[in-house]
């Protein structure tokens, strides 16, 4: 048994890839939040206050940022899913759910598939935001090879999508630090080759997106219905790729309701 599992009444605020801003001894559910390409757990700063008091909200960092800045970046989706599978092992001793935005949704989906293949406990719910479902043919509207763009081109593309602080894109010294992280993450996303014939997930899935998102459209979001045995619906909000910045409260309320709906049916479905 791991060191974390032997301390049920107190958990560190941070351990490895996991930041837990509000530890909840005996939590009824753990909600893991996965960040976007080039981002970190700070995407979800203060979100823990929006969820039920008996939920433990856990913010995740991929290698190369925050406390993991000394850990080599991972630019392969299978490897990153394997990394999180190891990191989350001590934290899945109670019901849990996943929510991921953009690259984070891709990783949360692949992690759920890995847990299924390994016979490990599954999330009771999977929330996929601003990420299109896998397709048999490549989406002609999907940006490609962003990790191969010049610095100027990549910075301009990020400005067009939004969500990245001006200081990161406008100050050369800051960009030299963050640029490699963006490139690595976009290499992961742009080279993702999901199994087109993968069996539908047993986990309940909800999709989320911005009505004016230039990266992924409504049709690609709705296509997640074909990737799960229990699709709980598509939730659209005003805004672009980073719509969630302007809709935190209504979004977290829909997440809470979707998790509750999934838990009402999970026991019989997964039996």
N, C-alpha and C positions, 0 to 999 in steps of 0.2 A: 504494500500500500504506500502511496506517495506521501510526502510531507504535508502537502495541502490537505489530503483526505483525512489526516489525523488531527486536524484542527478545525472541527466543525463549527465552533462558536465564534472564532475570529479568523479573518482572512486578511492577508496584507492588501493594501490598496493597489499594489502593483506586483505582478509576478510574471516574468517572461513577456510574452506578447499580450498579456491581459492586464487592463487597468480597470479596477472596480471602484468607482468613485463613492459608492454608497453600499458598503457591505451589509448584507441582510442575513443574519444567522437564521437557518431554517427556512430559507426563501422558498416560496411556492413555485417559482419558476426563475430560470436565468435566461436573459435575453442578450445574445451576442450580436454586436454591431460591427460590420465590416466596412472599411473605408474605400474611397475611390482611388483611381490611379493618381499617383503623386501626392496623395493625402496621408492622413494619420488619424489616430483616434480623436483628434481635436475637432473633426467634422461633427462629432456628436457631443461636444462640450455642453454640459448641463442638461442633457436629455433625461438623465435619471429622475429628475423631478417631475417629469410628465407621465410617468408610469405608476401603476399601483404600488403601494408602500411595501407589499410583500414580494415584489419582484426584485431580483438582483440584476442590475444592468452592467454588462461587461463590454468594455470597449477594446477593440483589437488593433494591434499594429503589425503590419508586415515587416519583415527585416529591412534594415537600412534607415529607420526613422525612430525618433524618440530614444527610449532606453535601448533599443535594438540598433542604434546607429552604427555600432561596430560589427554587426552581423551582416555578412554578404547579402546583397540584393538577390532576389529570386525572380527570374524572368520567364518561368515556365509554370503553367497553371496546375499541372499535376504535382510538381514539387512544392508549390505553395500550399495546395490542399493537404499534402502529406505533412508539411510543417505545422499547419493549424491542427491537424488531427492529433499530432503529438502534444501540442501545447494545451489543447482543450481537454485532454484525457482526464486530468484530476478534477475538472469542473463539470463533468457530465454525470454527476451522481444524483441528479434530480431532474425533473422535467426542464427542457430548455428549448429555445427557439432561435432562429437566425434571421437577421435582416441585413441586407447588403445593398450598397448604392454603387451603380456603375461597375467598375472592376470588382468591387466588394460583392456584388450580386453574383457575378460569374464565379468567384471563388467560393461563395457560400453554396452555390449549386453543385460545384464539383466536389466540395467537401461532403455534402449530403450524399452524393453518389458513392464516394469513397467509404463513408460510414456504413452505407447499405451493403457494399461489397464485402466489407470486413466483418459484417454481422454485429456491429456495435450499436449502441442506443442511437436512435434517430431524433432529430428535432421534431417537436410536435407541430411546428409551422415554419415555413420558409417564406420570407418577404423579399421580393426581387424588384429593385428600383432602378430605372433608367438603364436597363440592360435587355437586349433582345434575346429571344429564345434561339437555341441552335437551329440551324437550317441545313437542308441537304445541299443547297446551292448557296454560294456566297451572295450576300446582299449587296447589289451594286451601289447602294447609297451609303454603305458603311465606310468610314474613313479607313484607309489602309496605310501600313508602313509609316505610321507617325513617328516611330522611334528612329527612322532613317532621315527625317527632315533635318534641314539645317537648323541651327539655333534660332535664327530669325524666323524661319517658317514655323517652327514648333511654338515659339512664344506667341506669334500672331494667331496661330490656331487656338491656343489656350485662351487668348484674349477674346476670341470670337465666341467661345463656348461659355466663358464666365466661370466663376467659382475659385479662381486663383488670385491671391492678393496681388495688387499692382507692384508691391515692393519686390516680390519674387520675380516678376517678369521684366521690370524696368531697371533693376539694379544688377549690374553685371556680377558683382561679388556674390550676391545672394543667389543668382541663377547658377553660378558655378557650383554651388552646394546642392541645389535642388534639381538642376537639369538632369544629372545622371539617374535620379530617382524616377523622374517622369519617363525617361527613355526606357528604363528597365521595365516599369509598369506597363507602358504602351507596347513594348515587345511582347509581354505576356498576353495582353488583350488582343493585339493584332495577329499573333500567331496561334491563338486558341483554335484548336480543331476538335470541337466536341463530337462525341459519337452521335451521328445522326439517327442511328437505329437503337439508341439506348432505351431501355424499358422505362415507362413512366414512373415517377417517384411515388412512393406510398405516402410520403409526407404531404400535408395540405400546403398549397401554394397560393399566395396573393401577389399580384403585380402592381407596380406603381410607376407613374411617370408624369412628365410635364407636357402639357398640350402643345407647347411650341419648342420642344426639344429638337435641336438640329442634328443630334447624333443618333437617336433611336425614336422611331415613330410608333404610333398607337398599334398598328398592325403587328409589328414585331413584339410588342409587349403582350398583346392579346394571345400571341402564339404560345405563350407558356401554358395555356390551357391543355395543349396536347402533350405536355411533358410531365403531367401529374395525374394521378387517379382522382384527385380532389382539388379542383381549381375553385378558389373562393372569390374570384372576381378581379377585374381591372379597376384600379383607382387612379383617376386622372386629376391633376391640379393645374391651375394657371401657372405659366412659367416655362423656363427652358430646362436644360440638363440639370441644373442645380435648383430646381423648384423647391426642394425641401428647406432651403434657407429661409423662405418666406412663409412656409406653411407648417412649422414644427408642431404646433398644438393640434391642428386638425389631422395631421399625418399620424402623430403618436396615438391619437384617439382611435384612428382606424386600425392601427397596428394592434392596439389593446383589444379591440372588438374582434379582429380576425383571429388572434391567438385564442381568445375565449371560445369562439365558434369552432376552431380546430380541436381544442381540447375536449369539447363536448362529444366529439365523434371519434377521436383517436383510439380510445381503448378498444372499441369493437372492431374498428377498421384494421388495426395492426395485429389483432389477436391471431 
